[in-house]
């Protein structure tokens, strides 16, 4: 169901099978996540097929702070923005690629 939902909404993804991929399995264990499917979207984690939450999160681009390299979500359709990193408080200008 998850793959079908992602495809129907033109959401690209990287699939990792925790039954075959020990590194993926350890990543979930490290984060104390026991449910699948699990989606990592930027710095956010969605456990289970929460379609509303997934669509809300992918309505953004993920960019890196040019100071601390934290991954941040910025809106797709808002044009050029002044972004403040919540981790290091660095403020930088961001504009969408054409």
C-alpha positions as a Python dict, from the first residue, in 0.01 Angstrom:
ca = {
    (1, 'X'): (0, 0, 0),
    (2, 'X'): (279, 244, 87),
    (3, 'X'): (460, 201, -246),
    (4, 'X'): (134, 244, -435),
    (5, 'X'): (52, 564, -240),
    (6, 'X'): (400, 709, -303),
    (7, 'X'): (382, 628, -674),
    (8, 'X'): (30, 771, -711),
    (9, 'X'): (153, 1098, -558),
    (10, 'X'): (479, 1110, -759),
    (11, 'X'): (688, 1089, -442),
    (12, 'X'): (1034, 947, -502),
    (13, 'X'): (1177, 725, -231),
    (14, 'X'): (1452, 485, -140),
    (15, 'X'): (1319, 152, -20),
    (16, 'X'): (1511, -37, 247),
    (17, 'X'): (1403, -385, 350),
    (18, 'X'): (1478, -433, 720),
    (19, 'X'): (1458, -811, 672),
    (20, 'X'): (1749, -802, 427),
    (21, 'X'): (1935, -482, 524),
    (22, 'X'): (2105, -502, 863),
    (23, 'X'): (2206, -133, 853),
    (24, 'X'): (1843, -26, 796),
    (25, 'X'): (1726, -257, 1075),
    (26, 'X'): (1988, -110, 1313),
    (27, 'X'): (1884, 245, 1222),
    (28, 'X'): (1527, 174, 1330),
    (29, 'X'): (1647, 0, 1645),
    (30, 'X'): (1876, 295, 1731),
    (31, 'X'): (1576, 531, 1704),
    (32, 'X'): (1352, 296, 1905),
    (33, 'X'): (1118, 250, 1608),
    (34, 'X'): (942, -83, 1585),
    (35, 'X'): (680, -10, 1319),
    (36, 'X'): (690, -32, 944),
    (37, 'X'): (657, 129, 708),
    (38, 'X'): (872, 411, 843),
    (39, 'X'): (937, 726, 640),
    (40, 'X'): (1233, 959, 695),
    (41, 'X'): (1143, 1296, 542),
    (42, 'X'): (1408, 1556, 612),
    (43, 'X'): (1456, 1554, 990),
    (44, 'X'): (1103, 1415, 1044),
    (45, 'X'): (1003, 1051, 1095),
    (46, 'X'): (658, 912, 1014),
    (47, 'X'): (583, 562, 1141),
    (48, 'X'): (296, 398, 959),
    (49, 'X'): (120, 508, 643),
    (50, 'X'): (-5, 846, 765),
    (51, 'X'): (-93, 981, 422),
    (52, 'X'): (-189, 1329, 542),
    (53, 'X'): (136, 1376, 735),
    (54, 'X'): (348, 1244, 448),
    (55, 'X'): (185, 1479, 197),
    (56, 'X'): (228, 1770, 438),
    (57, 'X'): (600, 1696, 479),
    (58, 'X'): (679, 1641, 112),
    (59, 'X'): (525, 1976, 23),
    (60, 'X'): (871, 2109, 99),
    (61, 'X'): (1226, 2087, -30),
    (62, 'X'): (1500, 1969, 202),
    (63, 'X'): (1802, 2201, 214),
    (64, 'X'): (2115, 2201, 428),
    (65, 'X'): (2208, 2483, 663),
    (66, 'X'): (2530, 2629, 527),
    (67, 'X'): (2672, 2656, 880),
    (68, 'X'): (2586, 2336, 1073),
    (69, 'X'): (2457, 2127, 776),
    (70, 'X'): (2129, 2039, 951),
    (71, 'X'): (1863, 1932, 702),
    (72, 'X'): (1572, 2180, 688),
    (73, 'X'): (1240, 2176, 506),
    (74, 'X'): (1144, 2485, 306),
    (75, 'X'): (814, 2533, 117),
    (76, 'X'): (816, 2452, -254),
    (77, 'X'): (587, 2731, -372),
    (78, 'X'): (682, 3036, -161),
    (79, 'X'): (962, 3178, -378),
    (80, 'X'): (1285, 3316, -226),
    (81, 'X'): (1295, 3289, 152),
    (82, 'X'): (1504, 3392, 451),
    (83, 'X'): (1558, 3068, 643),
    (84, 'X'): (1655, 3038, 1011),
    (85, 'X'): (1814, 2711, 1118),
    (86, 'X'): (1646, 2587, 1437),
    (87, 'X'): (1964, 2410, 1544),
    (88, 'X'): (2230, 2682, 1516),
    (89, 'X'): (2010, 2990, 1451),
    (90, 'X'): (2202, 3070, 1133),
    (91, 'X'): (1996, 3286, 894),
    (92, 'X'): (2047, 3242, 520),
    (93, 'X'): (1871, 3322, 193),
    (94, 'X'): (1722, 3038, -9),
    (95, 'X'): (1559, 3048, -348),
    (96, 'X'): (1407, 2758, -537),
    (97, 'X'): (1584, 2616, -840),
    (98, 'X'): (1410, 2688, -1168),
}
